[in-house]
Amino acid sequence: MSAAYHLPVLVDEVCEGLAPALRAAPGLPVVDCTLGGGGHAEAILGRLEAPRLLGLDRDPAAIEFASQRLAPFGDRFCATHAPFSTLAEVLADLGVGPVAAILADLGVSSHQLDRRERGFSFMGDAPLDMRMDTTRGPTAAEVLATIDAKALTRLLRELGEEPDADRIAKAIVATRPTTTRALAEVVENAMSARQRRQIGKRIHPATRTFQALRIHVNRELEELDRFLEDAPELLAIGGRLAVITFHSLEDRATKRRFAALARAPEPPRGLPIAAADLPQARFRIPEGFRQGRTAGPAELDANPRSRSARLRVLERAA
Ligand SMILES: C[S@@+](CC[C@H](N)C(=O)[O-])C[C@H]1O[C@@H](n2cnc3c(N)ncnc32)[C@H](O)[C@@H]1O
């Protein structure tokens, strides 16, 4: 039943990446910022024996499902319905200080994609919703009702890397579809023959448009930027932050932020400084995680979603 909600990716690699942090900061809690179906959280509580796990998700359905699944862990687990951009405020409200580890497994869960009524997928027909947090914010249909062609072109190009952004945006604005099927049809009909030949049977013609709209509706890149800004500072010494990304925009942002944090500050120019006194970086990328980690052959076989997953880990050194 839990695998039907969501089959988590890179669970062994997440455990390997976070285990040293639990040893370095014994007794401190772990935060799973994207509870989803609770698969990673269960491994962190069970396999890694985290003393306490605080779970966040912006989707009330995930909070409900994961809370039931993790109930056997009693008061070692608690859940909060919140976006991870507010992690610092959530921890302050709970009276929690530095934490041993933080995990974010980005993007949508299989449950969100598979439930037709959530409006994320072109595989069935439903109102065009696409909100992870069903309690707030405009739906995708509401966005498409008012956006102009120029802004939509930019959105499809930047968030979907859609080569036919211009013609697809014009076709969408001409009909302003309100359902998943209507949107998929408009995109399919608007796509150039050249582009259609290029993608062949690899992906559905509407894949990139749906991805771009989903990222926009959920402000996914803004959420990630704020999270990457705040989360490293919430770690205890020796604490670790693990982020699983699924597309190049997320991965680029994570890689750059981690690299910047792991770089030592420049020493003052012209002053003679002994090597031992040179400024040290406050964070480092642990051995074995320099390039990030991807799924091995067995997982690739068992879980197609793992194909695009990459795990990056950062450690607070001082
Ligand atoms: C890939 S799933 C996580 C699956 C989970 N690791 C598991 O083991 O089942 C992503 C989850 O993150 C949530 N999510 C995505 N962006 C979020 C954000 N900015 N704040 C909080 N939750 C978010 C989604 O609602 C979804 O439930």
The ligand as an SDF file (V2000), in Angstrom:
LIG
                    3D

 27 29  0  0  0  0  0  0  0  0999 V2000
    8.9750   12.9320   -4.2520 C   0  0  0  0  0  0  0  0  0  0  0  0
    7.7450   13.1310   -3.0400 S   0  0  0  0  0  0  0  0  0  0  0  0
    8.5460   12.6280   -1.5580 C   0  0  0  0  0  0  0  0  0  0  0  0
    8.4460   11.1670   -1.3090 C   0  0  0  0  0  0  0  0  0  0  0  0
    8.9720   10.7430    0.0470 C   0  0  0  0  0  0  0  0  0  0  0  0
   10.3830   10.9940    0.1800 N   0  0  0  0  0  0  0  0  0  0  0  0
    8.6740    9.2870    0.2930 C   0  0  0  0  0  0  0  0  0  0  0  0
    9.5760    8.5580    0.7580 O   0  0  0  0  0  0  0  0  0  0  0  0
    7.5410    8.8540    0.0440 O   0  0  0  0  0  0  0  0  0  0  0  0
    7.7170   14.8430   -2.8530 C   0  0  0  0  0  0  0  0  0  0  0  0
    6.8000   15.3500   -1.7650 C   0  0  0  0  0  0  0  0  0  0  0  0
    7.2840   16.6440   -1.4230 O   0  0  0  0  0  0  0  0  0  0  0  0
    6.2230   17.5230   -1.2610 C   0  0  0  0  0  0  0  0  0  0  0  0
    6.7380   18.8530   -1.5750 N   0  0  0  0  0  0  0  0  0  0  0  0
    7.2040   19.3030   -2.7490 C   0  0  0  0  0  0  0  0  0  0  0  0
    7.6010   20.5620   -2.6410 N   0  0  0  0  0  0  0  0  0  0  0  0
    7.4180   20.9160   -1.3520 C   0  0  0  0  0  0  0  0  0  0  0  0
    7.6620   22.1100   -0.6100 C   0  0  0  0  0  0  0  0  0  0  0  0
    8.1530   23.1940   -1.1840 N   0  0  0  0  0  0  0  0  0  0  0  0
    7.3840   22.1050    0.7080 N   0  0  0  0  0  0  0  0  0  0  0  0
    6.8910   20.9920    1.3100 C   0  0  0  0  0  0  0  0  0  0  0  0
    6.6010   19.8530    0.6570 N   0  0  0  0  0  0  0  0  0  0  0  0
    6.8780   19.8100   -0.6620 C   0  0  0  0  0  0  0  0  0  0  0  0
    5.1650   17.0360   -2.2220 C   0  0  0  0  0  0  0  0  0  0  0  0
    3.8910   17.4400   -1.7910 O   0  0  0  0  0  0  0  0  0  0  0  0
    5.3610   15.5250   -2.1640 C   0  0  0  0  0  0  0  0  0  0  0  0
    4.5230   14.9310   -1.2160 O   0  0  0  0  0  0  0  0  0  0  0  0
  1  2  1  0
  2  3  1  0
  2 10  1  0
  3  4  1  0
  4  5  1  0
  5  6  1  0
  5  7  1  0
  7  8  2  0
  7  9  1  0
 10 11  1  0
 11 12  1  0
 11 26  1  0
 12 13  1  0
 13 14  1  0
 13 24  1  0
 14 15  1  0
 14 23  1  0
 15 16  2  0
 16 17  1  0
 17 18  1  0
 17 23  2  0
 18 19  1  0
 18 20  2  0
 20 21  1  0
 21 22  2  0
 22 23  1  0
 24 25  1  0
 24 26  1  0
 26 27  1  0
M  CHG  2   2   1   9  -1
M  END
$$$$
